[in-house]
Every structure is written in C-alpha cells, then in structure tokens.
Amino acid sequence: MVQIEKSCYTFSVDIEKTIEYYNTHSLCDCACCRNFYAQVGKALPKLKDFLEDFGVDIAKPDEISSIESDNCIDYLSVDYTVCGKILSSSEYEIDIYDNLFLSIVVSDRFVSPNEQSGPYFTFSVTQIKLPWVLKEPIPTPIKVVKQNKLSKLFSKFLKNKEKE
C-alpha cells in the first residue's frame, strides 16, 4: 500500500492490485463508450496523469453516463475504481482544469458494474465533453418529453388502470 495525497485527501492505495483490476475488467461496447475510449487519454492529459498515480487506466472506466448532442458527447459522469481506502478528506471533490473544468467526486460507495473485491473507493469525473471521432454516425439523441406532456400521459395511464 502506498499513501497518496491529493488536494485535501489522503489515500492508501494498492497500485498493483488496481492495475491488475484494469487489465482484467470488462468494457461496454456501445458507440458513446467506444468514442470515449478512443480519445480520452490524449484529450485530457492532466486527468490521465492524476488517475495513473493511482494505477487507474483512464480509457477503462467502470461506468459512463452520457448524452449525445451536436457532434459531441457530454459525459455526465465517468466512474473509476481504486483499490484501497480513503484515509482522510475535507472536501467533496477535487477540481482539475484540463482543457475543460473537471470535478472529481471521491466516494467509498459502490459503482455498478464493479468487478472489484476487497476495499476500494471510486472517482466520479464530471463535466467531460468530447467530440464525436468514430468513423460511424453519432447515435441519435434521445428526445426529451416535456414534463406537462409526460404528466398527461401518466394521468391517462392511471385512469385506464383504474378502469380495469
């Protein structure tokens, strides 16, 4: 175990076990995730260096939440696992400026899917926005239904259920 201090945090990290985890852990194959894997290391070198200090492979996150928009993808949250423990903290997040303003939320909560056993904590990186670089069409954005329309549909559904 190695002790690492970042911002107002102190961590105890098993770097070798974390590297082993990333060498064996499975990845999502959806288009948005593949777009992320293809470019994140070069696009965000400071974040890559930060994560590598812990043994984390930036291109192999546990979970990605994203939204498609105008030839780019907003990666709302990208979650990584680190083998070890949070020894001390005094802030909610660690901030990094790496061509974008990024927030890294540190937590000892479960991230799904997570194939890790033993003590671990997670980094959830928010506010990543990357261009579409794959040589295939960008996925069609999901259309958001207005709240009032959704409420009307739900009300109709409930009325129909009451009649049954």
C-alpha positions as CSV (number, residue, x, y, z in Angstrom):
1,M,0.0,0.0,0.0
2,V,1.2,3.5,-0.9
3,Q,0.0,6.7,0.7
4,I,-1.1,9.4,-1.8
5,E,-2.1,12.9,-1.0
6,K,-4.2,14.9,-3.5
7,S,-5.9,18.2,-2.7
8,C,-7.3,17.8,0.8
9,Y,-7.4,14.0,0.6
10,T,-5.1,11.2,1.8
11,F,-5.4,7.8,0.3
12,S,-3.9,4.4,1.0
13,V,-3.7,2.7,-2.4
14,D,-2.7,-0.8,-3.6
15,I,-1.4,0.4,-7.0
16,E,-0.5,-3.1,-8.3
17,K,-4.0,-4.5,-7.4
18,T,-5.6,-1.5,-9.2
19,I,-3.5,-2.1,-12.3
20,E,-4.5,-5.8,-12.3
21,Y,-8.1,-4.8,-11.9
22,Y,-8.0,-2.6,-15.0
23,N,-6.1,-5.3,-17.0
24,T,-8.9,-7.8,-16.4
25,H,-12.0,-5.7,-16.2
26,S,-14.6,-5.7,-19.0
27,L,-15.8,-2.7,-21.0
28,C,-19.0,-1.5,-22.5
29,D,-19.2,-1.7,-26.3
30,C,-21.8,1.0,-27.1
31,A,-20.8,3.7,-29.5
32,C,-20.7,6.5,-26.9
33,C,-18.3,4.5,-24.7
34,R,-16.1,3.5,-27.7
35,N,-15.9,7.2,-28.6
36,F,-14.7,7.9,-25.1
37,Y,-12.1,5.1,-25.1
38,A,-10.7,6.3,-28.4
39,Q,-9.7,9.7,-27.3
40,V,-9.8,10.4,-23.6
41,G,-6.1,9.8,-22.9
42,K,-4.9,12.3,-25.4
43,A,-7.8,14.8,-24.8
44,L,-7.3,15.0,-21.1
45,P,-3.6,14.5,-20.2
46,K,-3.8,16.0,-16.7
47,L,-6.7,13.8,-15.8
48,K,-4.8,10.8,-17.2
49,D,-1.8,11.6,-15.1
50,F,-3.9,12.1,-12.0
51,L,-5.6,8.7,-12.5
52,E,-2.3,6.9,-13.4
53,D,-0.9,8.0,-10.0
54,F,-3.5,5.6,-8.5
55,G,-2.9,2.8,-11.1
56,V,-6.2,3.6,-13.0
57,D,-6.4,3.3,-16.8
58,I,-8.3,6.4,-18.0
59,A,-9.7,4.5,-21.0
60,K,-11.3,1.7,-18.9
61,P,-13.9,3.3,-16.7
62,D,-16.4,1.2,-14.7
63,E,-19.4,3.2,-15.8
64,I,-20.2,6.1,-18.2
65,S,-23.3,8.2,-18.2
66,S,-23.6,10.3,-21.4
67,I,-25.9,12.4,-23.6
68,E,-25.4,12.9,-27.3
69,S,-25.6,16.4,-28.7
70,D,-24.4,18.3,-31.9
71,N,-21.4,16.2,-32.9
72,C,-20.2,15.8,-29.4
73,I,-20.9,13.7,-26.3
74,D,-21.5,15.1,-22.8
75,Y,-20.1,12.5,-20.4
76,L,-22.1,13.4,-17.4
77,S,-20.3,11.0,-15.1
78,V,-17.3,8.7,-15.7
79,D,-16.6,6.3,-12.8
80,Y,-13.3,4.6,-11.9
81,T,-12.4,2.2,-9.1
82,V,-9.2,2.4,-7.0
83,C,-8.1,-0.5,-4.7
84,G,-7.5,1.0,-1.3
85,K,-9.0,3.3,1.3
86,I,-9.8,7.0,1.8
87,L,-7.8,7.9,4.9
88,S,-8.9,11.5,5.3
89,S,-10.8,14.1,3.4
90,S,-12.2,17.6,3.9
91,E,-13.7,18.5,0.6
92,Y,-16.5,17.0,-1.6
93,E,-14.5,17.0,-4.8
94,I,-11.1,17.6,-6.4
95,D,-11.1,20.1,-9.3
96,I,-8.7,19.9,-12.3
97,Y,-8.5,22.2,-15.3
98,D,-7.5,20.1,-18.3
99,N,-8.8,21.9,-21.4
100,L,-12.1,21.7,-19.5
101,F,-13.0,22.3,-15.9
102,L,-13.4,18.8,-14.4
103,S,-14.7,17.8,-11.0
104,I,-13.6,14.5,-9.4
105,V,-16.0,13.3,-6.7
106,V,-14.4,10.9,-4.3
107,S,-16.5,8.2,-2.7
108,D,-16.4,4.9,-0.9
109,R,-19.7,3.9,-2.5
110,F,-20.4,1.1,-4.9
111,V,-20.3,1.8,-8.7
112,S,-22.1,-0.6,-10.9
113,P,-20.9,-2.6,-12.7
114,N,-18.0,-3.2,-10.4
115,E,-16.0,-6.4,-10.5
116,Q,-13.8,-5.4,-7.6
117,S,-13.5,-7.3,-4.3
118,G,-11.8,-6.0,-1.2
119,P,-11.6,-2.4,0.0
120,Y,-11.9,0.2,-2.7
121,F,-13.1,3.7,-3.4
122,T,-14.3,5.5,-6.6
123,F,-13.6,8.6,-8.6
124,S,-16.6,10.0,-10.5
125,V,-15.4,12.5,-13.0
126,T,-18.0,15.0,-14.2
127,Q,-18.2,17.6,-16.9
128,I,-16.3,15.8,-19.7
129,K,-17.4,16.9,-23.2
130,L,-15.7,15.2,-26.2
131,P,-16.2,15.5,-29.9
132,W,-17.5,12.5,-31.9
133,V,-14.4,10.9,-33.5
134,L,-15.6,7.5,-34.6
135,K,-16.0,6.7,-38.3
136,E,-19.6,5.9,-37.9
137,P,-22.7,8.0,-37.4
138,I,-23.2,9.6,-34.0
139,P,-26.2,8.0,-32.1
140,T,-29.5,9.8,-32.5
141,P,-30.1,12.0,-29.4
142,I,-33.0,10.9,-27.2
143,K,-35.8,13.4,-27.4
144,V,-37.0,14.7,-24.1
145,V,-40.7,14.7,-23.5
146,K,-41.9,17.9,-21.9
147,Q,-43.0,17.5,-18.3
148,N,-46.6,18.6,-18.8
149,K,-47.0,16.2,-21.8
150,L,-45.5,13.4,-19.7
151,S,-47.8,14.2,-16.8
152,K,-50.8,14.0,-19.1
153,L,-49.7,10.6,-20.4
154,F,-49.1,9.3,-16.9
155,S,-52.6,10.6,-15.8
156,K,-54.2,8.8,-18.8
157,F,-52.3,5.6,-17.9
158,L,-53.5,5.8,-14.3
159,K,-57.1,6.4,-15.4
160,N,-57.0,3.4,-17.7
161,K,-55.6,1.3,-14.8
162,E,-58.4,2.3,-12.5
163,K,-61.0,1.2,-15.1
164,E,-59.5,-2.3,-15.3
